[in-house]
Amino acid sequence: HATIKIALKKHQEQAGIHKTLAEITELLGQYSAEKNHIYEDEPTALPNQLMLRELFTYLLADVRDDFQQSDALGDKAYFSKKLLSVTYIKLYKFERIIASLNNEQNNLLIKSIADRLTEITNNTGYPGVTIKLQSSDFSILLSGLERRQVASDLAQSILNGLRQPFIVNHEKIFVTASIGISFYPFDNVKIERLLEQAKQAMAYVEKLGGNRYQLYTSAFRIMNSSNVSGDLSLEADLHQAIEKNQLELYYQPKVNLKTGKFVSAEALLRWNHPKFGIITPNKIIPLAETTGLMDKIGKWVLRQSCNQIKIWHQGKFDFLKIAINLSGHQFKQSDLFHQLTQLLFELNINPEFLELELTEQVLVEGVKPNIQKLNMIKNLGIKISLDDFGTGYSSLGYLHQFPFDVLKIDRCFIQNINQNAKNAVITKSIIDMAHQLDLTVVAEGVETQAELEFLIANKCDEVQGYLFARALPVRDFEKLLKNDHIFLIPAAKCPLKQSISITV
């Protein structure tokens, strides 16, 4: 009886795995067909990070089903709650390799690596899927694991498999990898955090020289926390930064692609530290959250931005909008709505000239209450912007649920877009989809004329980036405004009938 039972279970598991893999393939095909392959990485034909959340949710259902079946069968000695592993794979020093290859050879190598990873994943005997992330990074989701060792064995198989050379144009190319692994539900239950944890473990491996794997542990969280805090003197200095008038807002212009003129500006926080010079938000915000100062600094930024709107509108710049980035901590404040209403009333400014930028990662944690909160804010007349679109891991289907006015495409898709066919397809699809949803599209990080011409040709609405101007202090920003500065828009590609002049 025991022998028959074990053999039957193995047969059922294998049948279930094949069924799951077939359904994943069908799911990807449906999504790609509906969205013009926006969910598919072009060189590798793998699902990309926009598909990550759907695949995670799909495989998670199998894990939960297995757990429910174990209770129903009452055979807890054999059945147990299963794990889902998230593996983060970074090809070690891969930039050096691709620098010596042309674009066609690079695509061929990436495709060969993706095929080998997929084959190794399929040979594990567990439902799993390989996903292409940005740059040379991959992720593998593996479901239904009875123990962590299965994911460790997968990582070792990948390292062994990558030791075999890849043949590109009759030349042997050798590749190694750094691998990090996290587990649902023990490390976290959200795919964004699990992927970040796996990435932290991978980064630790990179520091050791690569070509190995590491499981995520709580030690990485402690290490990360201490790195964010920096030295204690910097924390003490931040407590006094507001009182000593060391905080300042810089403004980066957004340019309308039909007129070449400013339409708005993004407010960006700077800390004029007496010892370390100008400190940027990517260092200020984590430190503020660690030291409990985010509430105080967030309120200061809101007030300063609204006050700047009033100053500029009382002058001759009554057309200018200001966009403010809200951190996750700031958005979760219970009195955020009260702060906004109080500032609008006190300063008597038109709410339509204030825009709040939030990232996808902030919003997908509690979708329903966040939608309600945003609707309340939007009812005040304030514009809502989705920032860094494309870098998160949730579905494009979330877009129609949130009351967005603006969608900002992250610079990772814009960079060298004229040379990157995959990013070109994704960006064009995002612009078309956003326009169908009546959203204004802003492209971030535009640095070259070729990138600008692509965005004009594909009817992007606004752009910002170093091609036009860096983030500037108020006095320098106002110089551009007072000069009635107009940026050059390529006449051949511009939707206007005549060319536009430029003042340098």
Steps between C-alpha positions, in 0.01 A plus 500: 500500500779744590689427174188551287415820686848650447507401132152645446596828668814535285292443187244759607775752581667460161166533320425812703840653416455450126149645524626803694782570253257475208258738670781751570600492133138551398460785751807680365379452144162653580652802675757557225236475226276751675777753569716471186767293679546761772524216755770319305873567482580523130846334470426211739121456452478469880236681706637833624463670839158642409376140512669418832204570727258293289736203490568525873127509577437207266771280654398607850155354441664159452688533829182589687304223327761243603470613859122471496523154345734387776238594760222330305692175455606499862842360415717767660788257545553507122337826390623835629454867422706573189744783432541729204854614427598828332846477344684811381776439244751763390755412236834587657691785327288440192547858376860416410383213282231684306732797444699277263190383307275669248125526557416180309764297686385643832139395432616154398699458822216622722258265320736204550535580872122533537444165326749329729341650813155393381619146431657473848181634660279255310722210606446564871173307502315796653270761345717800419562782259803706391450877472724758332549810712688815405854497358668159545283390794263204515258363759367148546182421692476138618184375669395207715833445677504273803834638622745780430762260372306471172567869425862460607535204262349712221752777566788253492367348178494849347860564604603161359301559181654841440850351524442342161610754237258676265587500131448833323634530144726197556655657811471363854363741759509413870244643741469489880219624724421634846178349641278597793192311625202591721197293601126552529355505765794503744693802373198698378163460328528781243683443173660848506664435838594141414675614183677778689612253768632260237681794340661591834628144536630517142682828573673332794618225264632763256718649774651155558597472134193335348458148359305380804155528662365625832167458681349815647511527880394767750868597529470676164217713636715604797797575272281703266349696787841593637620610156199726457552668835860593425702652783320638802621855440312513166180392677547773759564757225173409324304577818622860475495538120158670484569739790834598344340555154723236341218337301421640156276411208645481149272504195541303176288626208260286301475604137193480278593329172253702295620843608851449638398699809496426872170364625600387847791416728584211730605607850806305620636514854863597570688523830776761506718326759781722638751212490388263224355750254174437312327175600229358268160339586619141450710550815278745687176298483633167639681690776186702581290184520758328722520795740124570507533838327303417186179659630673827579697517174200391290287781643780749436524393133123529453487849653804627310366370168155651552654829610715502184188452287348807667817708444530407133129548432503843662774586252455441128542123513139407576514206253756298695413176682718336766527125551601357840626149569322327788685220677314191615527616860360841414209358300402277793469795739147510638488882483628539142159610371473752785850636423405557137165667568655725764780614266264566209270708722776684686704594190196541272654319203326320215531124573522420128857633502611249763593146392586207729732232364482149645676182397327178410662316790338736752153464353470123455528439875132530587336575167142576614580742787764671283248552221258657749773726637605614153140568400459726804817690407397525136161640603692798637616568145859377551660304214623144561807363322635144479877534523776269367254291302649173377734440793235341723369147484124534492262468208418770249143412593540707817512816292129528431416452870698797632391860427823602326539811288864453399720201423879540514711249306819411687833594343611135482267465198600834347878459512634420148145419392592558135739202526294272725215338305348338810476826694371677190208256471422524873517881506281540191244258651500688831443834325215362288336329797532809723340720235209257473454551875514883453830528688773752433829320430832637629834341408773525765875511447513623139866568424550476123345649187430150364297413812307826462422432132366153584269643768372773266434247223299287745297794635637522852354810669777631724865427577758580765868422519855630464446572129292799615611581854612344824316567823572866580483722809214754497716792384638308198162353414348848502765621254366252246145612573582873472681446169185331367724209412383278215669166432582377153258240368620325179292651218502186286346291776301767680120488474498877437494632143789741553830469685552644847785731594725463800657748740833379643 
